Amino acid sequence: MRFLLAALSAVLLFAMLPVMPATAQSGSSADFDVTKVTPSVVGEGSPGEVVVSGRLTNSGSRALTGVQARIERGAPPSSEPALQRAMSEETDGITQPASSPVTDRLEPGQSMPIQIRVPLTGANSLQLTEPGVYPLVVDIQSGRGQAAEAQFLLPVSALPGQPPQRPAQPTPTSLVVPIVDTPRLEREALPGGRAVLVDDQLSTSLAPGGRLYDLVEAISDSARAGSSLGNAMCFAIDPDLLITAKAMQGGYQVRQPNGTLVEGIGRSAADLWLTKLRQATTGRCVISLPYADADVVALGRAGLSDLVDGAMDGSQLISAQDGLGVEPRDVMWPIEGALPDPPVGDLPSTMLLDTRSMNIPAGSLSPVKLRGQNRTAIPIDPLLASALDPNRDTKQEVTEPSPPHGSGLSAQNALGALAFRATNAFVPNGTSVMVPPRRWNMRADDLRGLLTGLSKLDADGLIRLTALPSPNPATLEEAELTYPVQAGGSEIPREVVDALAAQNFKVGDLARSSDADRAQTVSPGRVTTPLRNGLLHGVSSAWRGNSGAAEDWVRRSTGPINDMLGKVRIEEYPGTTNRLSSDSPIPVTVVNDLPFTVGIRFKIPTVPGVEVQHDFGGGLATVPANGRRQFMLEASAQRAGRFMVDISVTAESGTPLGTTKRLPMESTEYGAMIPWLTGIAGAVLVLMSIRRIVKKAKGRRERKAGSQPSADAAETQPLAHASTVAWPQRDADGEV
């Protein structure tokens, strides 16, 4: 019986255990990263097969055995929604060519490069019969089932050996190339200091093989200036990245997690990258992003139009000869392609906007005039934007590098989407503007493949590479701005913007209180503009949805601000006590270590017993650049005693400069109390005189009473000796 109970318990326990199916997902899985598709566009002169190159990695816990792969073709999409699904959802293959062996065994964690080939026509092929845009699926199987797959679009403008089927009108196409990174510059190299970066990751990105280096290198190689492809490109550059690279070029320090500083290692990488960027942008279209890609919408909602204007001043850094020396076009690409109505600040005349942020007809790509404004808007092609950015419509749309891990499928999908636009979804009177994600993470080879594919589509007559439009508002239909709810929900929070505004007031106060010095070559803006730009790091698009990072960057920006404000200060006192009379001046020396003249006001709280004159007629007292000035503050003691007087200086509107100094003072003067003391002393003298008169009168009465002796006393009293007789004395009144 006991044995039967034990057996039954074991059976029940086993039945309660979870059942793990023996599939490819249960301990046997892999990742396949597509690195190249050849050809990226199938055309008249293409080879008769498609070759997909990539890297297969066993990311599971079990070895993969008997690995094989094949490329399947799905049905060509017939509408834009169907094309969107083909890029984002699984597609059923309608062709099933024979699989090719890849490897007998792939251990967990191991990876290997592979190539998979499939003919375009014939047996065991993709069975292509006509031009179109086809979804392809790479299916990798192991002995335990499907191990991995990858899906992308293949545009076919013509079958090999046949002429391309040209549409009635080619689709005008432009490409925007974003040159953007995450803020790194904690402190610009202000006069007397060195640049400080929060980390040294940018040195890797700017070096050969890095994201930003490969971006510029691939464009320089594949889209030379003056070519049709080169003319169709427009660089969207963040001035903050340009300034950061220049700071690295001149030598910089890197902040460590423990707060210490070490030398940065990216000086030569920054120098090489800046040289390549200048070469790549020479003679090309360039537009300036707001400085640090600042959230101008959040700044505008907070009423900080001056900061909005300051963010847009970054175009001057690009056009300067020590920048790129290229005059940017008067075009703005706001975060998520969206602006509220009306926008705040002095913004450019042309906006590059998402179609969802304007009230325009569905499917339209025609430029419009913004209602109530003297501005135009160029729509971004949403079909191409979705293909280029896998993070589109997610919280990571503008904050994270995209495509993730540098996947090359987005380039291939963009070519397929553009070919579909040209053949199945042509939009008259518009330009298909290809706008990649802001922090474009495309590998150099993938970008070269995209650019080569664009040239192929242009040569086959499907598209016409053209410059970014320059619309004339007088010829356009009007449209209203419609700010998307999603964009509003991810703005930099108001409390962060308010904290930034408080620091910006200090910077503005210093700027208003300063003036250039004839003997110096540094203008006040050389210091105050970098301080303001540092604040804009706190509202960068990189921190949308990450208020903690935004707060951290506002905090980081206060360090350089406080340092500059502290360079105007009251000189230390030697610790002695100032002796005051009824009217004595107090010597106070103010030091200015800034390279320009600064106007100051003294701030001295009221101290009972001491009055200090320090308003200098209501104006500002000036302290010369890199100099000092002594001021004699008129002080009046109201009474005797020891006093502690706090003295500080501020800028024009009250921003503290330096720290408050406490000055000990001592006075032996009675000041205004002297008349009171004199009156009291006179009253005391009068009282003393009255007391003396009363006392004397009482004494006279007592003496008179004692000068009438009795008869018995007279008889018995002996006669005094003549020499001892005391003569009566007279008082002041002549009485005896």
Secondary structure, DSSP 8 states (H G I E B T S, - for coil): -HHHHHHHHHHHHHHHS-----STTSS--EEEEEEEEESSSB-TT--SEEEEEEEEEE-SSS-EEEEEEEEEE-----SHHHHHHHHHS----S-----EEEEEEE-TT-EEEEEEEEESSSTTS----S-EEEEEEEEEEETTEEEEEEEEEEEESS-TTS-----SS-EEEEEEEEE-----EEE---TT--EEES-SHHHHHHSTTSHHHHHHHHHHHHS-TTSHHHHTEEEEE-HHHHHHHHHHHT-EEEE-TTS-EEE-S-HHHHHHHHHHHHHHHTTSEEEE--GGGB-HHHHHHTT-HHHHHHHHTHHHHHHSTTTT----BSEE--GGG---SS--SS--SEEEEEGGGB---TT----EEETTSS-EEEEE-HHHHHHH-TTTTSTTTTTS-BSGGG-THHHHHHHHHHHHHHHTS--TT--EEE---TTB---HHHHHHHHHHHHHHHHTTSEEE-------GGGS-EE-B---HHHHHTS--HHHHHHHHHHHHHHHHHHHTEE--TT-S--THHHHHHHHHHHHGGGBGGGTT-HHHHHHHHHHHHHHHHHHHTTEEE----S--EEE-SSEEEEEEEEE-SSSEEEEEEE---BTTEEEE--GGGS-EEE-TTEEEEEEEEEEESSSEEEEEEEEEE-TTS-EEEEEEEEEEEE---GGGHHHHHHHHHHHHHHHHHHHHHHHHHHHHHHHHHT---HHHHHH-----GGG-------TTS--
